[in-house]
Amino acid sequence: MPSVFGWVDFIEKDREKMIKVIRLFREQDTRDELGLGSVRDAFSNLLFPGTSTIQTRAKYMLLVPWLYRTLERQKTSSADIAKKARNAEIFLINSLMESGDTDGVIGKEARQSLQRLPSSVYWAGLGTWGIRQYKGSQNEYHRYLDYYYHYKKNLVVGDDKEPISGRVGENWDPDLPEPSGGFPQRVGFKLEHNEAEYLQERIINSCKDSLLAFLVQERMSAACDFIWSHPMLGAFPQKLALQVNHARNFSEVMHGAALLYNLMLAEKCDWEDGQELVDDYTEQFNEWKEKIGMRIGELKEWHDDMRKFWDIVQQWGDVTHRTKAFIETWINIVLEGDALNKLTGYDTAKKLIFEREVALKRGRARLADRRSLERWTGAAGTYQLRFRWTVVSNMLNDIVSGLENKKEGYDA
């Protein structure tokens, strides 16, 4: 059973002590506090189509269709498919936990009480990569299965084995490899060579011209914090390198807004260790300013022609006028003149952050509402945007490792 924290709200001092404990265990918060998600997702989908922040390992792109294809072959009805699929996915957790490689097992803590199943996590990506050929949602697929069995049963073929009537499309890619012996009782995350080749082929053919397809094709896995820190960045095609540069510039410049927001929250809170938080965020903010200062020439050149940046965003996302105005105003404040050196005390910047939060959250804005501020745990959206690279690098490593394994009969 997963551990949880709970406390009765008796006195302020006790509440502060509990918040300190929570901070010890939390990672940097990744929430979208300032409404940058539409731009973040636009670049994430452009660079790494079919991925999401809650995916973990590449093998799930095979495990999920294998489970469903097994249930289809058993002619599982629409009435029973959801329950049986859930049971199969819960069973899969135990199998993966016994494999020895438990990093990335979805539900390893929740087990039977797991709410977000791997199939729902990977459903969209399976469609993007062309592994799932049924075009509807997961619930629609469940309801469709009875019709699918009926159409398949009444399929009429000619002498050439081609359908004459009753044609029905397959739900899963016919080239999907069969699982190795022992599935689902014996299964792990390591990809066999043919499985890795299949995923490589699906990505290259379904996500043409994307950075993900290039990295998979060239087998360029790497352990780095950001895609723009990739050791082979210089070998990226020019078009892809430019996309990465746009993503980097946006990530680095807007990170300052997130840090300033948290600094403002720290300045407003009256916790016992409030000054420690102020000092911490001031230090982080100053480090950010130093980083921006080192690239100020490149960033100003980028800023002078933001049209190319917005062309990409508008092609891959839907950004509101307010969001665009907030982003452009912040970038103007940071990059125009000598504003960077005095930004912590810059009333215009703080006013912009305050108004942005109020516009997004109204009565729940922490900077304007005392009760909302009390629910702040010390970090809110402080994580610098990575555009899913943490997830993608893990999945890429899985695929590249599988491609390099050429032993026949390798058991994952």
GUDO-646055 format. One line per 5 residues: number of its first residue (from 1); for each residue x, y, z of C-alpha. Coordinates in pm, 1 decimal, m for minus. Each point is the difference from the previous one (the first is absolute). Layout:
<atoms>
NUM	X,Y,Z; ...
</atoms>
This chain:
<atoms>
1	0.0,0.0,0.0; 151.8,338.1,m96.2; 100.4,237.9,278.8; m197.5,320.0,42.2; 27.5,309.1,217.6
6	m288.6,137.1,200.5; m43.4,242.9,285.4; m262.6,193.4,191.6; 29.6,375.5,m47.3; 57.2,90.3,366.5
11	261.6,274.1,10.5; 215.6,187.0,m249.7; 328.0,m131.0,146.3; m102.9,m364.6,m46.4; m116.8,70.9,m353.3
16	337.5,154.7,m84.8; 184.4,m304.4,138.2; m206.5,m233.4,m218.7; 61.6,214.3,m307.9; 374.5,m24.1,70.1
21	m27.4,m379.2,3.9; m190.4,0.7,m327.9; 268.2,213.7,m158.2; 261.6,m259.7,83.8; m178.8,m255.2,m216.5
26	m133.0,209.8,m284.6; 172.9,40.1,m334.3; 0.0,333.6,m175.8; m356.7,77.7,m92.6; m90.8,m35.9,m367.4
31	m343.8,160.9,1.5; m88.2,265.4,m254.3; m56.1,289.2,238.4; 34.1,280.3,m256.9; m195.1,m152.3,m289.2
36	290.3,m95.2,m227.6; m134.2,m348.2,m72.3; m126.1,72.2,m350.3; 345.3,110.6,m118.6; 173.4,m277.6,193.7
41	m224.5,m263.9,m155.3; 37.5,145.6,m348.8; 375.8,m50.2,7.5; m28.7,m334.5,178.5; m232.3,m133.5,m270.3
46	217.6,143.3,m274.1; 324.6,m147.3,130.9; m126.0,m322.0,156.7; m340.0,m102.1,m145.5; m189.6,m279.0,171.7
51	162.0,57.4,338.9; m134.4,140.1,324.9; 143.4,93.8,337.2; m162.7,m297.6,174.1; 143.8,m265.5,m228.2
56	294.4,m194.9,135.2; 143.3,m280.2,m215.2; m11.9,m81.2,m371.8; m110.1,m360.5,57.4; m347.2,117.6,100.4
61	m51.5,87.6,m368.5; 0.3,m377.4,m53.4; m141.1,m127.1,328.7; m329.3,188.9,m33.7; m85.2,m120.6,m353.2
66	112.4,m351.7,89.2; m245.8,m9.1,288.8; m285.2,130.6,m211.7; 79.7,m222.7,m295.1; m4.4,m302.5,233.2
71	m343.6,100.7,126.3; m121.4,53.1,m357.1; 113.8,m350.4,m95.2; m203.2,m127.5,294.7; m301.0,187.6,m142.6
76	m40.3,199.0,320.4; m330.1,186.6,m22.3; m51.8,371.7,19.1; m176.2,m53.2,332.8; 300.5,m177.4,151.0
81	300.0,158.3,m170.8; 55.4,288.6,243.6; 0.9,m224.8,306.8; 213.5,m272.4,m157.9; 245.0,250.4,m143.3
86	36.8,162.2,341.5; 62.7,m336.7,163.4; 259.8,m79.7,m265.6; 176.7,332.0,56.1; 4.8,m48.6,377.7
91	140.7,m350.7,m54.1; 265.4,155.0,m222.9; 119.1,217.7,288.1; 90.6,m309.6,200.4; 175.5,m160.8,m296.7
96	210.2,310.6,m60.7; 84.0,31.3,368.9; 138.5,m353.4,m5.7; 224.3,76.4,m298.5; 260.0,182.0,208.7
101	m25.4,319.3,m207.7; m270.8,190.9,182.9; 94.3,353.9,m104.2; m304.2,143.3,m174.9; m256.3,m263.0,99.0
106	m332.8,183.1,m6.7; m198.2,m87.7,312.0; 279.1,m164.5,198.2; m118.5,181.2,312.5; m374.1,15.3,m61.1
111	m39.6,m355.5,m141.2; m371.2,m91.2,17.1; m106.2,357.3,72.6; 175.6,142.5,m306.2; m222.9,258.4,m165.8
116	196.2,97.7,m313.2; 77.9,m324.7,m183.0; 287.7,m30.2,m248.8; m249.1,m44.5,m283.8; m145.9,346.7,60.1
121	348.3,150.4,42.3; 120.4,m139.1,m334.2; m324.9,m1.3,m199.2; 63.1,326.0,m186.0; 364.9,m83.5,m66.5
126	m91.7,m341.2,m139.9; m217.2,178.5,m254.7; 264.9,257.4,m85.1; 261.3,m270.5,m60.6; m242.9,m200.8,m215.3
131	m6.1,m302.3,230.0; m365.0,54.2,87.3; m199.5,17.5,m322.3; m343.1,43.4,155.2; m56.0,375.7,m11.3
136	m232.0,55.2,294.8; 44.0,40.5,373.6; 62.6,m289.9,233.8; m362.5,m7.1,114.6; m119.4,11.4,m360.1
141	228.1,m291.8,m82.0; m150.2,m200.6,284.1; m352.6,62.1,m128.9; 103.3,m76.6,m357.9; 139.0,m348.8,63.6
146	m333.3,m185.6,m29.4; m52.3,155.7,m345.0; 359.0,m81.6,m92.1; m46.5,m370.5,78.9; m327.4,m4.8,m194.7
151	156.5,159.3,m308.6; 301.9,m229.6,13.0; m221.1,m307.5,30.5; m203.1,98.5,m305.9; 300.8,93.1,m211.0
156	m24.1,m145.7,m353.5; 323.5,m56.5,m191.0; 66.1,m97.2,m360.0; 234.9,m254.7,m152.1; 286.1,244.5,42.4
161	m77.0,20.7,375.0; m89.6,368.5,m36.1; m324.5,122.7,165.4; m303.0,21.0,m227.7; m241.1,127.9,264.6
166	m5.1,67.1,369.9; 336.2,173.1,m6.6; 103.2,126.7,341.3; 322.7,167.1,100.1; 230.4,m151.5,258.0
171	23.4,162.1,340.8; 373.4,m59.5,30.5; 284.6,11.3,m246.7; 21.9,m341.8,m173.0; 380.4,26.6,16.3
176	m4.3,22.7,378.8; 244.8,m272.3,113.2; m120.6,m284.7,215.8; 111.6,4.1,364.1; 276.1,m235.5,104.4
181	m87.8,m320.8,182.2; m139.4,34.3,347.4; m199.6,320.3,m51.4; m160.5,133.9,212.0; 134.6,m208.3,289.0
186	363.2,61.7,m95.0; 68.9,344.5,m138.5; 244.1,286.0,47.3; 77.3,341.0,m142.4; 302.8,m100.9,m206.3
191	m79.5,m8.5,m370.3; 96.3,m285.5,m222.0; 173.6,100.8,m322.0; m307.4,m55.9,m218.1; m219.0,192.9,243.9
196	236.5,296.6,m0.6; 18.4,m11.0,m379.0; m378.4,4.5,m18.8; m27.7,307.2,225.2; 277.6,168.6,m195.4
201	m183.3,m63.5,m327.1; m331.2,123.9,141.5; 153.2,324.3,126.5; 192.5,69.5,m319.9; m302.5,m60.9,m221.2
206	m268.0,157.1,218.7; 194.2,298.4,135.9; 194.1,103.2,m308.6; 217.9,311.7,23.7; m21.8,6.2,379.3
211	298.1,11.6,232.2; m121.2,m323.4,158.3; 15.8,m181.1,m335.8; 349.1,135.5,m65.5; 130.8,m105.4,341.9
216	m147.1,m348.6,m34.5; 128.5,m44.5,m353.4; 350.7,113.9,94.2; m12.3,m184.8,334.3; 95.4,318.0,185.7
221	m89.6,m79.8,359.0; 165.4,221.3,260.5; m5.8,68.6,372.9; m47.4,375.6,29.3; m242.2,230.2,179.8
226	m124.3,188.7,m306.4; m19.1,m85.0,m368.8; 213.4,307.6,m76.8; 273.0,m156.8,217.8; 11.6,m306.6,m225.5
231	365.8,m84.2,m81.4; m91.4,m46.8,m367.6; m195.4,324.3,m31.6; 243.3,119.6,m266.3; m97.4,m294.2,m218.6
236	m371.9,83.7,4.0; m141.0,109.4,m338.1; m27.8,378.9,m18.2; m379.6,5.0,11.6; m8.7,m215.5,312.7
241	283.2,194.9,163.8; m197.0,322.2,m51.8; m308.3,m154.8,159.9; 208.2,m105.2,299.7; 147.2,349.1,25.4
246	m347.4,157.4,6.7; m100.7,m243.4,275.0; 316.0,73.1,198.5; m39.2,377.0,m21.3; m362.2,m14.1,110.9
251	81.8,m240.2,284.4; 289.7,201.2,134.6; m159.2,344.7,m24.8; m336.4,m103.8,145.7; 161.0,m193.1,285.4
256	72.5,337.3,155.4; m370.9,79.0,16.0; m62.0,m320.7,196.7; 282.3,76.7,241.1; m115.9,358.9,50.8
261	m353.4,m125.4,65.7; 126.8,m229.3,276.0; 222.0,273.4,139.6; m304.3,225.5,23.0; m190.6,m276.2,182.8
266	290.2,m47.3,241.0; 4.8,373.4,71.9; m372.6,m5.4,82.9; m7.0,m306.7,224.8; 62.4,38.7,372.6
271	134.8,m346.1,77.7; 267.4,m49.4,258.7; 250.5,m87.3,m273.0; m140.6,251.0,m248.0; 326.4,193.2,m22.6
276	181.3,m321.7,m94.9; m236.1,m37.2,m293.5; 51.5,362.3,m100.3; 376.1,m46.3,9.0; m22.8,m326.3,m193.4
281	m213.9,142.2,m280.1; 205.1,317.6,m12.9; 309.3,m212.6,m54.4; m172.6,m208.7,m266.9; m127.3,312.6,m170.7
286	344.6,155.9,m0.6; 146.0,m319.1,m147.1; m265.4,15.0,m271.4; 88.2,361.7,m76.1; 365.1,m98.3,m29.4
291	m87.1,m279.9,m241.6; m212.5,232.8,m211.8; 273.0,261.4,8.7; 247.7,m247.0,m149.1; m229.8,m48.2,m301.2
296	m144.3,348.6,m18.7; 129.2,67.5,m353.4; m149.9,m320.1,m142.9; m326.2,54.8,185.3; m37.0,357.2,m122.2
301	59.4,m117.4,m356.8; m270.1,m263.4,51.3; m228.7,261.4,149.7; 42.0,229.1,m300.2; m171.1,m257.4,m222.4
306	m261.5,m175.0,213.8; m216.0,m58.8,m306.0; 172.4,m331.6,m74.1; m56.0,m110.0,359.7; m370.8,81.7,m11.4
311	m37.0,m165.1,m340.6; 106.0,m329.9,158.5; m222.1,47.4,303.9; m308.7,85.4,m204.4; 55.7,m300.5,m224.6
316	23.3,m245.6,290.1; m208.3,160.3,271.7; m283.4,236.0,85.2; 126.2,300.4,194.5; m238.2,265.6,125.8
321	60.6,368.7,m58.4; 45.6,54.2,375.3; 264.6,m271.0,25.1; 189.0,135.9,m298.7; m14.5,351.4,143.4
326	128.9,m118.8,339.4; 291.8,m187.1,m158.8; 97.3,286.4,m225.9; m22.1,254.3,281.9; 219.7,m211.3,227.1
331	259.2,m51.6,m275.2; m2.2,372.8,m72.4; 61.6,77.4,367.5; 288.5,m247.3,22.4; 178.7,75.9,m323.6
336	m52.1,369.6,m60.7; 273.7,239.2,109.6; 162.2,m65.3,338.4; m316.0,m126.1,168.8; 148.1,m341.2,83.5
341	236.9,143.7,261.1; m280.1,154.9,206.3; m275.6,m252.0,m61.4; m56.8,m119.1,358.7; m105.8,347.3,101.3
346	m167.2,80.0,m328.1; m357.7,94.3,83.0; m113.1,m54.3,m359.7; 112.4,m364.5,5.6; m166.8,m72.0,333.9
351	m317.3,176.0,m109.2; m6.2,m214.2,m314.4; 35.5,m322.2,204.3; m269.7,109.6,244.2; m247.5,90.3,m273.0
356	70.1,m321.6,m190.2; m76.9,m221.1,299.6; m316.2,191.2,83.4; m118.0,m22.8,m361.9; 56.1,m376.6,2.4
361	m125.2,m92.0,347.3; m218.1,293.9,102.0; m101.3,m52.6,362.7; 245.3,m287.4,45.6; 309.1,203.7,m88.8
366	258.1,m47.5,275.8; 140.9,348.6,m40.9; m343.4,150.5,62.3; m171.2,m245.6,235.6; 134.0,m83.9,346.0
371	m163.6,m342.6,26.3; 137.6,m102.6,m337.5; 346.6,115.3,104.4; m21.6,m219.5,309.8; m36.0,m305.5,m225.1
376	330.9,76.2,m172.2; 258.7,m261.6,103.5; 307.1,201.1,m90.0; 22.1,m69.9,m373.8; m248.5,53.9,m279.5
381	100.1,m57.6,m360.3; 372.2,53.4,63.2; 119.1,m271.1,m235.8; 160.2,127.3,m321.2; m182.5,m118.3,m312.5
386	159.5,m307.7,m159.0; m267.2,m79.7,m258.6; m29.1,m365.1,115.1; 370.3,m67.1,m54.2; 31.7,m187.3,330.7
391	m261.9,m251.3,m114.2; 117.6,m6.7,m360.8; 363.1,m63.1,92.2; m103.0,m305.6,205.0; m212.7,m140.7,m281.2
396	268.1,78.5,m257.3; 257.3,m182.1,209.1; m229.4,m304.5,16.7; m35.3,m8.9,m378.7; 367.8,59.7,m76.8
401	103.3,m265.7,252.1; m237.8,m244.6,m168.1; 136.0,82.4,m345.1; 351.1,m73.4,121.5; m106.8,m337.9,134.7
406	19.0,m239.1,m295.2; 1.3,m331.1,181.6; m273.1,m223.3,m135.6; m252.4,m120.6,250.0; 83.1,269.4,253.2
411	m248.0,m23.4,284.0; m110.1,334.6,135.4
</atoms>
